[in-house]
Structure formats: structure tokens, C-alpha cells
Amino acid sequence: MKKITGIILVLSMLVMSVGCGDNSTEKEKSSAEEDIKTTSVSEETEAVSETEATSSTEEKEETTTEENTTEAPEVQKETEFLKLNEKYLSDYAWSEEYGVNLAEFECSSVLLEKDEAKRYPELAESLSSACDMYEVNMLESHDMFISDAKEMLSAGEQGFDTLVSTLDVHVRRADNTVLSILYDSFYYNGMNDGIRSFWGGNYDTETGKEIYLPDVVTDMEELASVVEAQLFDEIGADVFYSDTIIREYFNDYGADGTHWTIEYNGITVYFDEGEIAGSGVGAMSVTVEFAEYPELFKEKYTAVPEAYIVGIPMKSPFRTDLDGDGSSDELFLSDSYDEEFAWNATLTIATEEVDYNESFVAYGCEAYYVKTADDRNYLYVLVEFESQTELYTYAITNTTISKVGEQPISPYYSDQTVSVLTDPDNMHFDIFGNADVEPVGDDFFTVGYDGMPVMK
């Protein structure tokens, strides 16, 4: 379990009948002459039988040809969740000369578990390559920040704050059809309040190849219109650079440059601050749901499980149906920390109808949304204390938020990686005793009757 610092690095990465012949034959009949009426009945019967047999054969051939040219409906496979690990890399640079921490960074990435990597070797290779790329970029950026910090301090800059860069990941969907990872980055370089950015890494599970919006969406122009309508309705059309900026965005970047993730209930498109509207508006996101626009998405991606888990970032909206009424609701989480005593934390959970606040002593929070097959909604918040991690469980609807309980558990840690929660019926947790620094064991859990994880 990593410590969440609250600020994260921007790493913008650009991441695409048989026709059946008309074989009907014309049956010809000869006019029977009076003088051949003496022909035997057996001969007539044989002739008729041959004609009927020929006709029957031709009809069967035609039917077979038509059947062969009809495409078989795609068989939906049963959903299986991927087993994933999250890898962390971090460092800081303390300066004895200036008595300050010059720069620090944290980098997260997603990898397949060992057994899962054998099952999906191409996907395992793609994720490993992405992990290596991000780690190299983060290390290079960290070195640059150290150099920048030294220049600032040598120039006598007052009120120096540590330069921080962090890349966080949240798994939005992880099944045997698609893996979607939300990259949440932010950086503070000493010259502004920090810049935050989101983008997605979306992969075909079986081939390991990255998938793009046109692979999932049937009509990109219609998608642009839907996103435009939702943003205009939620924010107002007058804040955007122009009336056509959103459609222009999809024309320019829709194939491979759009920041998006594929969810269990639809797709979410992300816009950086200042990308399509003035900087004062902030970053924006739009979720276009499968249920609302079924014709807009390819069927392969819309068959999803009734129960699942989604990683959600702090201070960024997440949309899902919290009441089971078929309409989407917004869920928003935020963790804040005291400037003087950084371990004094406040967690805020909000829906469109109600807010909930809880204060505790902690160093960081990480959240998962949990949906059950009977349409219950829970929020799992992993709270990191000095010596261990605890899981706080909250039951949520659009109008109610209540804390269910606490447990001294955290995702299973092994070989510098932490297991990612993806399957509500198969969650691997480390188990802590009272005030134990190290776990006393581990086990697999499922969602209990009250929402809290229980051992299987």
C-alpha cells in the first residue's frame, strides 16, 4: 500500500452475402399425344418421381446456400475478472546543503498476476512495456525536478516547496473482454498550483492490443454530438471556446488521441483543464452509458457482469446508478489533509443529494466502488495509518450514505506489488491484528450481507 501524497505528474501519452445463386430450374412438360396414352403407368410414375427428386434436391441446395450465407449471432462469453497487481516505484531527494526535500515522486502501474500472465501472454507483455515506459519517464522527470529545485534554491527563492510528481492508476474495468486503466497524473513544478490530467489505457484482453474509440463506438460523429449535448446541459454552452469545439476535438483526436476509458456501464471521456474551455472551468469528464445509447456501441463491449469493482480517484466525479432506477447518479470523493499536521485527514463522500464527512488520523486514502448482483452499492476506502491499513465500508444510495464498519485488512502485498480489487467474490486481503505493523495472515474474501468483506 503506498502513501498518497495528493499531487500527481502529467505524462501525456498519445496512445484504431455471399450471394446465393438462383438455381431454380424450369420444369418442362411435353404434350402427351393420344397415341402414347398406352405408356405404362410404371414409366409415368418413374418420370414423375425423377422430376420431384430433382426439384427437391435443387430446393435443398438453395436452402443450404442461404443458410451458409447467414452470419451466426455472436455468442456472449461468460464474464471472468482479471487478476491484477499494482506496482509502485517511488523516491525522494533530500538536500543536506539546503536542509529540504528537493523533489519526490511516486509511480503506479498495473500488471497481470503470474498465472494470469500465462493465460494472456500478449496482454502481459503490453502491460509490462507500459510499466517500463512510465517508470523511465518518471525517473527522468524526477531528475529534472531535482536540477530545477537546486537552481531555485541557489537563486535564493523564498518559500520553496518540494517539487512533487505522481502517477496513480485506477482500474475501471478488468474482464476477459477488455482491460481499462485510468491514469491520474499531477505535477507541481514550483510555478503554479499544479496541473492534473487523466487519460486511459484500454486493451483487448485476448490480443493484448490497445483499443481506440472507433473500435468500441459505432458512430463517432454521433458520439461527439452526445458528449456535446451532455456538457452543454451540465455546464452551459457559453463557457466553451466555440460552439463546435467539442466536435472538432473528436475530428482531430477521436481515433487515437482522445482521453477515455471503457467502464462497465459505458465509456467516459476526459478533457484537461483549458483543452476545450477556459482554464477557470477546470477539467471535465462525460460518461456515455450503454443503457441510454445502446445503438452507439458494439455489442461485444456491452455485455457486463451484474457485480463488479471499480477503482475511483479522489476529487473526480464517478457516475453510476446508485438507486437502481436506470438513471445515472454522480458519486464524488475527496480526501484533504491539514497543512500543519499532514496526518489529520478528512474524507468527504458526496452524491447529488447528500454529503458525508469523516475525520481521522491517516496518511492517505484509496477508494473502490463495489456493486453487487442485487443492486446494492458500497464504497471501500483503504485508509493508511502509520503502522497498518484499515478498510472502511460505506453503504451508498443517491440519498443516503452510512458507514457500515471498519476492518484491519489491506490488499495482499507480495513481491513489491499489491493485489487490485476486481472481483467482488474473490478479493485477496492481508489481515492485521490490533496495531500490528505486519499482517498476521492473508485470505480471500467476498462481499458480505452488510457490504463488508467476509472470508470465503
C-alpha positions in Angstrom: 0.0 0.0 0.0 1.5 3.3 -1.0 1.3 6.6 0.7 -0.8 9.0 -1.3 0.7 12.5 -1.4 -2.2 14.2 -3.1 -0.4 15.5 -6.1 0.4 13.7 -9.3 2.5 14.0 -12.5 1.3 14.8 -16.0 2.5 12.3 -18.5 0.5 13.0 -21.7 0.8 9.9 -23.7 -0.7 9.5 -27.1 -1.6 6.5 -27.1 -7.9 2.3 -34.1 -23.7 -12.1 -49.0 -22.0 -14.3 -50.3 -25.0 -14.3 -52.8 -26.8 -17.5 -53.3 -27.4 -18.2 -57.0 -30.9 -18.6 -58.2 -30.7 -22.3 -59.1 -34.4 -22.8 -59.6 -35.0 -24.8 -62.8 -37.9 -24.7 -65.1 -39.8 -27.9 -65.2 -40.8 -28.8 -68.8 -43.6 -31.0 -69.6 -44.2 -32.5 -73.1 -47.7 -32.6 -74.5 -48.9 -36.1 -74.4 -50.1 -37.4 -77.8 -53.2 -39.6 -78.0 -51.3 -42.5 -79.3 -48.9 -42.7 -76.4 -51.6 -42.9 -73.7 -50.9 -46.6 -73.7 -47.5 -45.9 -72.0 -47.3 -48.0 -68.8 -48.3 -46.4 -65.6 -44.9 -47.5 -64.1 -43.0 -45.4 -66.6 -45.1 -42.4 -65.9 -44.6 -42.9 -62.2 -40.9 -43.2 -62.6 -40.7 -40.0 -64.6 -42.7 -38.1 -62.1 -40.5 -39.4 -59.3 -37.3 -38.3 -61.1 -38.8 -34.8 -61.6 -39.8 -34.5 -58.0 -36.4 -35.8 -56.8 -34.6 -33.2 -59.0 -36.8 -30.4 -57.7 -36.3 -31.5 -54.1 -32.5 -31.6 -54.5 -32.4 -28.2 -56.0 -34.6 -26.7 -53.2 -32.3 -28.3 -50.6 -29.2 -26.9 -52.3 -30.8 -23.4 -52.4 -31.8 -23.6 -48.7 -28.3 -24.8 -47.7 -26.7 -21.9 -49.6 -28.9 -19.4 -47.9 -28.2 -20.9 -44.5 -24.4 -20.8 -45.1 -24.5 -17.1 -46.0 -26.4 -16.1 -42.8 -24.0 -14.9 -40.2 -24.2 -16.7 -36.9 -25.0 -14.5 -33.9 -22.1 -13.7 -31.7 -22.1 -15.9 -28.6 -21.6 -13.9 -25.5 -19.0 -15.5 -23.3 -19.3 -15.6 -19.5 -17.5 -12.7 -17.8 -14.4 -13.6 -15.9 -12.4 -11.0 -14.0 -8.7 -10.4 -14.5 -6.3 -11.0 -11.6 -4.1 -7.9 -11.4 -1.3 -6.4 -9.4 -0.3 -2.8 -8.8 3.4 -2.0 -8.8 4.8 1.1 -7.0 8.1 3.0 -7.6 9.0 6.0 -5.5 11.9 8.1 -4.4 12.8 11.5 -2.9 15.9 13.7 -2.9 16.9 15.3 0.5 19.4 18.1 0.3 21.8 18.4 3.3 23.0 21.7 1.9 19.7 23.4 2.0 18.0 21.2 4.6 15.0 20.5 2.5 13.5 17.7 0.4 14.2 18.9 -3.2 11.8 16.5 -5.1 9.9 13.4 -4.7 7.9 11.1 -6.9 5.6 8.1 -6.9 4.7 5.9 -10.0 2.0 3.3 -10.1 1.4 0.7 -12.9 -0.8 -2.3 -13.5 0.5 -5.8 -14.2 -1.1 -9.3 -14.6 -0.6 -11.8 -11.8 1.8 -14.6 -12.8 -0.8 -17.3 -13.5 -2.9 -14.7 -15.4 0.1 -13.7 -17.5 0.5 -17.3 -18.7 -3.2 -17.2 -19.8 -2.9 -13.8 -21.6 0.8 -13.5 -22.6 0.2 -10.7 -25.2 -1.7 -8.6 -22.6 1.0 -9.3 -20.0 3.7 -8.0 -22.5 1.7 -4.9 -23.3 1.3 -4.0 -19.6 4.9 -4.7 -18.8 6.0 -2.4 -21.7 3.7 0.3 -20.5 5.0 -0.1 -16.9 8.7 0.2 -18.1 7.9 3.3 -20.2 6.1 5.2 -17.4 8.8 4.3 -14.9 11.6 5.6 -17.2 9.7 8.8 -17.8 9.0 9.3 -14.2 12.7 8.8 -13.3 13.8 11.3 -15.9 11.2 13.8 -14.8 12.4 13.3 -11.2 16.0 14.0 -12.1 14.8 17.2 -13.9 12.9 18.3 -10.9 16.0 17.8 -8.7 18.0 20.0 -11.0 15.3 22.7 -11.1 15.0 22.7 -7.3 18.7 23.3 -6.9 18.6 26.2 -9.3 15.6 27.7 -7.4 17.4 27.4 -4.1 20.7 28.7 -5.3 18.9 31.7 -6.8 17.6 32.5 -3.3 14.0 31.7 -4.0 11.8 32.2 -0.9 9.1 29.9 0.3 10.4 26.9 -1.6 8.1 23.9 -1.7 9.2 20.4 -2.6 8.6 19.6 -6.3 6.4 16.6 -6.5 5.3 14.3 -9.3 3.0 11.3 -9.0 1.3 8.9 -11.4 -1.6 7.0 -10.0 -3.7 4.2 -11.6 -7.3 3.2 -11.2 -8.7 0.0 -12.8 -12.0 0.9 -14.4 -12.8 -2.5 -16.0 -11.0 -5.8 -15.9 -12.6 -8.8 -17.5 -11.9 -11.3 -20.3 -13.0 -8.9 -22.9 -11.3 -5.6 -22.1 -8.9 -4.1 -19.5 -9.3 -0.3 -18.9 -6.9 1.7 -16.8 -7.4 5.3 -15.7 -4.1 7.2 -15.4 -4.4 10.0 -12.9 -1.4 12.4 -13.1 -0.5 15.6 -11.5 2.7 17.6 -11.0 3.9 20.6 -9.1 6.9 22.3 -10.5 7.1 25.3 -8.2 5.5 27.7 -10.7 1.8 27.0 -10.3 -0.7 25.2 -8.1 -0.2 22.0 -10.0 -1.7 20.5 -13.2 -3.8 17.4 -13.2 -4.6 15.2 -16.2 -6.4 12.0 -16.9 -6.1 9.5 -19.7 -6.9 5.9 -20.3 -5.0 2.7 -21.3 -7.6 0.4 -23.0 -6.6 -3.1 -24.1 -8.2 -6.1 -25.8 -7.7 -8.8 -23.2 -7.1 -11.7 -25.6 -4.8 -10.0 -28.1 -3.2 -7.5 -25.7 -3.6 -4.8 -28.4 -4.6 -1.3 -27.4 -8.1 -0.4 -28.5 -9.4 3.0 -29.5 -12.8 4.7 -29.5 -13.7 3.6 -33.1 -13.1 0.0 -32.0 -15.9 0.4 -29.5 -18.2 3.1 -30.9 -20.3 2.6 -34.0 -20.7 6.3 -35.0 -18.0 8.8 -33.9 -20.0 11.8 -35.1 -23.0 10.7 -33.0 -20.7 10.2 -30.0 -19.4 13.8 -30.4 -23.0 15.1 -30.5 -23.9 13.2 -27.4 -20.9 14.4 -25.5 -21.5 17.9 -26.7 -25.2 17.8 -25.6 -24.3 16.5 -22.1 -21.6 19.1 -21.5 -23.7 22.0 -22.8 -26.5 20.8 -20.5 -24.4 20.3 -17.4 -22.0 23.3 -17.7 -23.5 25.6 -20.2 -22.5 26.2 -23.9 -21.1 29.7 -23.2 -18.0 28.5 -21.3 -16.5 26.7 -24.3 -14.1 28.2 -26.8 -16.7 27.8 -29.6 -20.0 26.1 -30.4 -18.1 23.5 -32.5 -15.0 22.9 -30.3 -16.2 19.5 -29.0 -16.9 18.1 -32.5 -13.6 19.5 -33.7 -11.9 17.7 -30.8 -13.3 14.4 -31.9 -12.4 15.0 -35.5 -8.8 15.8 -34.6 -8.2 13.2 -31.8 -11.0 10.7 -31.9 -9.1 7.8 -33.5 -6.1 7.5 -31.1 -5.6 10.7 -29.1 -8.8 11.0 -27.1 -8.5 10.5 -23.3 -11.1 7.9 -22.4 -11.8 4.7 -20.5 -14.3 2.0 -21.0 -16.4 1.3 -18.0 -18.8 -1.5 -17.0 -21.7 0.9 -17.7 -20.4 2.9 -20.7 -17.4 5.0 -21.7 -16.0 8.1 -20.0 -14.2 10.8 -22.0 -11.8 13.2 -20.1 -10.9 16.7 -21.0 -7.9 18.5 -19.5 -8.3 21.9 -18.0 -8.1 24.5 -20.8 -8.5 21.9 -23.5 -12.0 22.8 -24.7 -12.9 25.6 -22.3 -11.3 28.4 -20.4 -8.9 27.4 -17.6 -11.2 28.6 -14.9 -13.7 25.9 -15.8 -11.3 23.1 -14.8 -11.0 19.5 -16.0 -14.2 17.8 -17.3 -15.4 14.3 -17.9 -18.5 12.8 -19.5 -19.9 9.3 -19.2 -22.0 8.0 -22.1 -23.9 4.9 -20.9 -24.6 1.7 -22.8 -28.1 1.6 -21.5 -29.0 5.0 -22.7 -27.4 4.7 -26.2 -27.3 1.0 -27.0 -27.0 1.6 -30.8 -23.9 3.7 -30.3 -21.7 0.8 -29.0 -20.6 -2.6 -30.4 -22.3 -5.4 -28.7 -19.0 -7.1 -27.7 -18.3 -4.4 -25.1 -21.8 -4.0 -23.6 -22.1 -7.5 -22.1 -21.1 -6.8 -18.5 -21.5 -8.6 -15.1 -24.1 -7.8 -12.6 -21.5 -7.4 -9.8 -18.1 -5.7 -10.2 -15.5 -3.4 -8.6 -14.2 -0.1 -10.0 -11.2 1.9 -8.8 -12.2 5.6 -8.4 -9.9 8.6 -7.9 -10.3 11.4 -5.4 -11.7 14.7 -6.5 -13.0 13.5 -9.8 -16.7 12.5 -10.4 -17.7 8.9 -11.0 -21.2 8.2 -12.5 -23.3 5.1 -11.9 -26.8 4.1 -11.0 -27.0 4.4 -7.2 -30.7 3.8 -6.8 -31.4 1.1 -9.3 -33.9 3.3 -11.2 -32.0 3.1 -14.5 -30.7 6.7 -14.4 -27.1 7.7 -13.7 -26.1 9.4 -10.4 -22.8 11.2 -9.5 -20.5 10.0 -6.7 -17.7 12.3 -5.6 -14.9 11.6 -3.1 -12.3 13.9 -1.7 -9.6 13.5 0.9 -8.0 16.6 2.4 -5.1 17.0 4.9 -4.2 19.6 7.5 -1.4 21.9 6.2 0.4 21.8 9.6 -0.4 18.2 10.7 -0.5 16.3 7.4 -1.9 13.2 9.1 -5.1 14.9 10.1 -7.4 13.8 7.3 -11.0 14.5 6.3 -12.8 12.2 3.9 -15.8 13.6 2.0 -18.3 11.4 0.2 -21.0 13.2 -1.8 -23.8 12.3 -4.1 -26.2 14.7 -5.9 -28.5 14.6 -2.9 -26.3 14.1 0.3 -22.9 14.8 1.8 -20.9 12.7 4.3 -17.8 13.8 6.2 -15.5 11.9 8.5 -12.2 12.9 10.1 -9.4 10.6 11.2 -5.6 10.4 11.5 -4.3 8.9 8.3 -1.6 9.4 5.7 -3.7 8.5 2.6 -6.9 7.0 1.2 -7.6 4.8 -1.8 -11.2 4.1 -2.9 -13.1 1.4 -4.7 -16.8 1.4 -5.8 -18.5 -2.0 -5.3 -21.7 -3.1 -7.0 -23.4 -6.3 -6.0 -25.7 -8.5 -8.1 -28.8 -7.4 -6.2 -28.0 -3.7 -6.9 -26.5 -2.7 -3.6 -23.8 0.0 -3.8 -20.8 0.2 -1.4 -17.7 2.2 -1.2 -14.5 0.6 0.1 -11.9 3.2 1.4 -8.5 1.9 2.3 -7.2 4.2 5.0 -3.4 4.1 5.6 -2.2 4.7 9.1 1.4 4.8 10.4 1.6 1.1 11.2 -1.1 -0.6 9.1 -4.1 -0.2 6.8 -7.8 -0.4 7.5 -10.7 -0.8 5.2 -13.7 1.4 5.8 -17.0 0.3 4.2 -19.8 2.7 3.4 -23.3 1.8 2.1 -24.5 4.3 -0.5 -27.6 5.3 -2.4 -28.2 8.7 -4.1 -30.0 9.9 -0.9 -28.2 8.1 1.9 -24.6 7.4 2.9 -23.8 5.4 6.0 -20.7 3.8 7.4 -21.0 0.0 7.8 -17.8 -0.7 9.7 -14.0 -1.0 9.8 -11.6 -3.9 9.3 -7.8 -4.2 9.8 -7.2 -5.5 6.3 -5.5 -4.3 3.1 -5.0 -5.7 -0.4 -2.5 -8.6 -0.5 1.1 -7.4 -0.7 3.8 -9.6 -2.4 7.0 -9.0 -4.4 6.7 -5.2 -4.4 3.2 -5.4 -5.7 -0.3 -5.1 -4.3 -3.3 -7.0 -5.5 -6.0 -5.0 -7.2 -9.6 -5.4 -6.2 -11.6 -6.5 -9.3 -13.8 -9.4 -8.4 -16.4 -8.9 -5.5 -16.4 -12.7 -4.9 -12.6 -13.1 -4.8 -10.8 -10.3 -3.0 -7.3 -11.1 -1.7 -6.6 -9.3 1.6 -3.7 -9.1 4.1 -5.1 -9.4 7.6 -3.8 -7.4 10.5 -4.2 -7.8 14.3 -4.6 -4.9 16.7 -1.9 -2.4 16.0 0.2 -4.9 14.1 2.8 -3.4 11.7 3.0 -6.6 9.6 -0.1 -8.7 8.6 -0.7 -11.8 10.6 -2.0 -13.6 7.5 -4.0 -13.4 4.3 -7.1 -14.8 2.8 -9.7 -14.5 0.1 -12.9 -12.5 0.8 -16.4 -11.9 -0.7 -18.9 -9.1 -0.2 -21.0 -9.9 2.9 -24.6 -9.4 3.6 -23.9 -5.9 5.0 -21.3 -5.0 2.4 -18.2 -5.7 4.4 -15.7 -8.3 3.2 -16.1 -11.7 4.8 -13.8 -14.7 4.4 -14.9 -17.3 1.8 
